[in-house]
Amino acid sequence: MTPVVTLTNVNKVFGGGGRPQTVALKDINLQIEPREFVSLIGPSGCGKSTLLRTIGDLVPPSTGEVVVNGKTAHQARLNREYGMVFQAPVLFEWRTVLHNVELPLEIMRVPKKEREQRAREMLKLVELQGFERHYPWQLSGGMQQRVAIARALAFRPQLLLMDEPFGALDELTRERMNAELLRIWQETQTTVVFVTHSIPEAVFLSTRVVVMSARPGRITAIIPIDLPYPRDVETRESPRFFELVTEVREALRRGEEMRA
């Protein structure tokens, strides 16, 4: 099958033109296949979010090529082939939950009846049926993120980009959201690229974990995660889970040593 994302010799340099330069990404080569769940992990400031935003055409590469579904990242964005979820839910406080989820469909001028039906389907998917008329400030942090996920999936994107969406949540809520996200991913069969600082989260969620070095961000290891699906609490307590967590941690450590 054609890869969903292909990155070829991607480099990103900020600054220049008389200003100090910062090399954020260096020689990034990566392919992501349909229906994969790929996590990007590395030290703070290593360029994980920059790489995600480069895939999403929010940050252009300085050199190299980004191809999404066989076309440029820019064209894929114009075709609305991305859904994006960030650390903050970025919900409009004056819009109800239902109307927040409807927003991208409204922008796309989808007829009112159709967009309401689709929004209700997405809220059911994230198990928030019954909260359609609530406002964001009436929801917990985890519920707000579920609304953000529902909104990102409302127009059926082929690729979901997630930038530390659970970073601000407490550990137990985060683990519940991990399980919810896996359920949603398996139901929708959307390809996911996920940025995280958490090694256990990356291992629990992913089909592959991409390990990045400290800045300038390079890919130093790609670790396949062979844990069976569905994954649950018992997965986190299995010997293989701890082996993979150790493998990712050691890859991160090797990346630090390479920089030194």
C-alpha positions as CSV (number, residue, x, y, z in Angstrom):
1,M,0.0,0.0,0.0
2,T,1.1,3.6,-0.6
3,P,2.5,5.2,2.6
4,V,0.3,7.8,4.2
5,V,3.4,9.9,5.1
6,T,6.8,9.9,3.4
7,L,9.6,12.2,4.7
8,T,12.7,12.4,2.6
9,N,15.9,14.2,3.8
10,V,13.8,16.7,5.7
11,N,15.7,19.5,7.4
12,K,14.4,22.5,9.3
13,V,16.4,25.6,10.2
14,F,14.8,28.5,12.1
15,G,16.3,32.0,11.8
16,G,18.8,33.2,9.2
17,G,18.9,36.5,7.3
18,G,21.2,38.1,9.9
19,R,19.5,36.3,12.8
20,P,20.9,33.4,14.9
21,Q,20.1,30.1,13.3
22,T,18.7,27.1,15.1
23,V,18.8,23.7,13.4
24,A,15.6,22.0,14.6
25,L,15.5,18.9,12.3
26,K,18.3,17.2,10.5
27,D,18.1,14.5,7.8
28,I,14.7,13.1,8.7
29,N,13.7,10.0,6.6
30,L,10.5,8.2,7.6
31,Q,7.6,6.3,6.1
32,I,4.2,5.8,7.9
33,E,1.9,3.2,6.5
34,P,-1.9,3.3,6.5
35,R,-3.6,2.6,9.8
36,E,-0.3,2.8,11.8
37,F,-0.1,4.4,15.2
38,V,3.4,6.0,15.3
39,S,4.6,7.9,18.4
40,L,7.5,10.5,18.3
41,I,9.5,10.6,21.5
42,G,12.7,12.4,22.5
43,P,14.1,15.0,24.9
44,S,12.4,18.4,25.3
45,G,13.3,20.7,22.5
46,C,14.4,17.9,20.1
47,G,12.0,18.9,17.4
48,K,9.1,16.4,17.9
49,S,6.4,19.1,17.6
50,T,8.2,20.7,14.7
51,L,8.3,17.4,12.9
52,L,4.6,16.9,13.5
53,R,3.8,20.4,12.3
54,T,6.0,19.9,9.2
55,I,3.9,16.8,8.3
56,G,0.8,18.9,8.9
57,D,2.0,21.8,6.7
58,L,2.0,24.2,9.6
59,V,5.8,24.6,9.4
60,P,7.5,24.3,6.0
61,P,10.7,22.3,5.8
62,S,13.9,24.2,4.9
63,T,15.0,21.4,2.6
64,G,13.7,17.9,1.8
65,E,10.3,16.6,0.8
66,V,7.1,15.9,2.7
67,V,4.5,13.7,0.9
68,V,1.1,12.9,2.3
69,N,-1.2,10.4,0.5
70,G,0.9,10.8,-2.6
71,K,0.8,14.6,-2.7
72,T,2.5,17.6,-1.1
73,A,1.7,18.3,2.5
74,H,0.3,21.6,1.4
75,Q,-2.1,20.1,-1.0
76,A,-3.1,17.4,1.5
77,R,-3.9,20.3,4.0
78,L,-5.9,22.1,1.3
79,N,-7.8,18.8,0.7
80,R,-8.5,18.6,4.5
81,E,-6.9,15.3,4.9
82,Y,-5.6,16.1,8.4
83,G,-7.2,16.2,11.8
84,M,-5.2,17.9,14.5
85,V,-5.4,17.7,18.3
86,F,-3.0,19.7,20.5
87,Q,-2.2,19.7,24.2
88,A,-4.8,22.3,24.9
89,P,-8.3,21.4,23.6
90,V,-8.8,24.9,22.1
91,L,-12.6,24.7,22.3
92,F,-14.8,27.8,21.9
93,E,-16.3,28.5,25.3
94,W,-19.4,30.2,23.8
95,R,-20.2,27.2,21.7
96,T,-21.9,24.0,23.0
97,V,-20.1,20.7,22.8
98,L,-22.2,19.8,19.8
99,H,-21.4,23.1,18.0
100,N,-17.7,22.8,18.8
101,V,-17.6,19.4,17.0
102,E,-19.6,20.8,14.1
103,L,-17.2,23.7,13.5
104,P,-15.0,22.1,10.8
105,L,-18.1,20.8,9.0
106,E,-19.6,24.3,9.2
107,I,-16.5,25.8,7.7
108,M,-16.7,23.2,4.9
109,R,-20.3,24.3,4.4
110,V,-21.7,20.8,5.1
111,P,-25.6,21.1,5.3
112,K,-26.8,21.7,8.8
113,K,-28.7,18.4,9.2
114,E,-25.7,16.3,7.9
115,R,-23.2,18.1,10.1
116,E,-25.3,17.7,13.3
117,Q,-25.8,14.0,12.5
118,R,-22.0,13.5,12.0
119,A,-21.2,15.5,15.2
120,R,-23.6,13.3,17.2
121,E,-21.9,10.2,15.8
122,M,-18.5,11.5,16.8
123,L,-19.7,12.3,20.3
124,K,-21.1,8.8,20.6
125,L,-17.7,7.5,19.4
126,V,-15.9,9.3,22.2
127,E,-18.6,8.3,24.7
128,L,-19.9,11.9,25.3
129,Q,-23.5,11.3,24.2
130,G,-25.8,13.3,26.5
131,F,-23.3,16.2,26.8
132,E,-24.2,17.8,23.4
133,R,-25.7,20.9,25.1
134,H,-23.0,21.4,27.7
135,Y,-20.4,24.1,27.3
136,P,-16.6,23.3,27.6
137,W,-16.2,25.0,31.0
138,Q,-18.7,22.4,32.3
139,L,-16.5,19.5,31.4
140,S,-13.4,17.9,33.0
141,G,-10.0,18.2,31.2
142,G,-10.3,14.6,29.9
143,M,-13.8,15.3,28.6
144,Q,-12.6,18.4,26.8
145,Q,-9.9,16.5,25.1
146,R,-12.5,13.9,23.9
147,V,-14.5,16.8,22.4
148,A,-11.3,17.9,20.6
149,I,-10.7,14.4,19.3
150,A,-14.4,14.2,18.1
151,R,-14.0,17.5,16.3
152,A,-10.7,16.4,14.7
153,L,-12.4,13.3,13.4
154,A,-15.7,14.9,12.3
155,F,-14.7,15.3,8.7
156,R,-13.2,11.8,8.4
157,P,-9.5,12.7,8.0
158,Q,-7.2,10.0,6.8
159,L,-4.4,11.2,9.1
160,L,-4.7,12.4,12.8
161,L,-1.8,14.4,14.2
162,M,-1.7,14.7,18.0
163,D,0.8,16.9,19.9
164,E,0.9,15.8,23.5
165,P,-2.8,15.8,23.9
166,F,-2.8,14.2,27.4
167,G,0.2,16.0,28.8
168,A,-1.8,18.2,31.2
169,L,-3.9,15.3,32.6
170,D,-3.3,13.4,35.8
171,E,-1.8,9.9,35.5
172,L,-5.0,7.9,36.0
173,T,-7.0,10.1,33.6
174,R,-4.2,9.9,31.1
175,E,-4.2,6.1,31.2
176,R,-8.0,6.1,30.7
177,M,-7.6,8.5,27.7
178,N,-4.9,6.2,26.3
179,A,-7.4,3.3,26.3
180,E,-10.1,5.4,24.8
181,L,-7.8,6.7,22.0
182,L,-6.8,3.1,21.1
183,R,-10.5,2.1,20.9
184,I,-11.3,5.1,18.7
185,W,-8.2,4.4,16.5
186,Q,-9.2,0.8,16.0
187,E,-12.8,1.8,15.2
188,T,-11.9,4.5,12.7
189,Q,-8.8,2.9,11.2
190,T,-7.3,6.4,11.0
191,T,-3.5,6.7,10.7
192,V,-2.1,8.5,13.9
193,V,1.1,10.4,14.5
194,F,1.4,11.1,18.2
195,V,3.9,13.3,20.1
196,T,4.7,12.4,23.7
197,H,7.3,12.7,26.4
198,S,6.0,9.6,28.2
199,I,7.8,6.3,27.4
200,P,5.0,4.1,28.8
201,E,2.4,6.0,26.9
202,A,4.3,5.6,23.6
203,V,4.8,1.9,24.2
204,F,1.2,1.3,25.2
205,L,-0.3,3.2,22.2
206,S,1.9,2.5,19.3
207,T,2.6,0.1,16.5
208,R,6.1,1.8,16.2
209,V,8.0,4.3,18.4
210,V,10.2,6.8,16.6
211,V,13.1,7.9,18.9
212,M,14.7,11.3,18.3
213,S,17.9,12.8,19.5
214,A,18.4,16.1,21.3
215,R,18.5,19.1,19.0
216,P,19.2,19.0,16.1
217,G,16.5,16.4,16.0
218,R,17.5,13.2,14.2
219,I,15.8,9.9,14.1
220,T,18.1,7.6,16.1
221,A,15.9,4.5,16.4
222,I,12.5,3.1,15.2
223,I,11.2,0.4,17.6
224,P,8.3,-1.9,16.5
225,I,5.9,-2.5,19.3
226,D,4.7,-6.1,19.1
227,L,2.2,-6.0,22.0
228,P,-1.1,-7.6,20.9
229,Y,-4.3,-5.6,20.6
230,P,-6.6,-4.9,22.3
231,R,-4.4,-3.4,25.0
232,D,-5.6,-2.9,28.6
233,V,-4.4,-2.7,32.2
234,E,-2.9,-6.2,31.9
235,T,-0.8,-5.0,29.0
236,R,0.9,-2.4,31.2
237,E,1.7,-5.2,33.7
238,S,3.1,-7.7,31.2
239,P,6.8,-8.5,31.1
240,R,7.0,-7.7,27.3
241,F,5.6,-4.2,28.1
242,F,8.5,-3.5,30.5
243,E,11.0,-4.9,28.1
244,L,9.8,-2.5,25.4
245,V,9.8,0.5,27.8
246,T,13.4,-0.4,28.7
247,E,14.3,-0.7,25.0
248,V,12.9,2.8,24.2
249,R,14.6,4.3,27.3
250,E,17.9,2.9,26.3
251,A,17.5,4.2,22.7
252,L,16.8,7.6,24.2
253,R,19.9,7.3,26.3
254,R,22.0,6.3,23.3
255,G,20.7,9.4,21.5
256,E,21.9,11.6,24.3
257,E,25.3,9.9,24.2
258,M,25.6,10.5,20.4
259,R,25.1,14.2,21.0
260,A,27.7,14.3,23.7
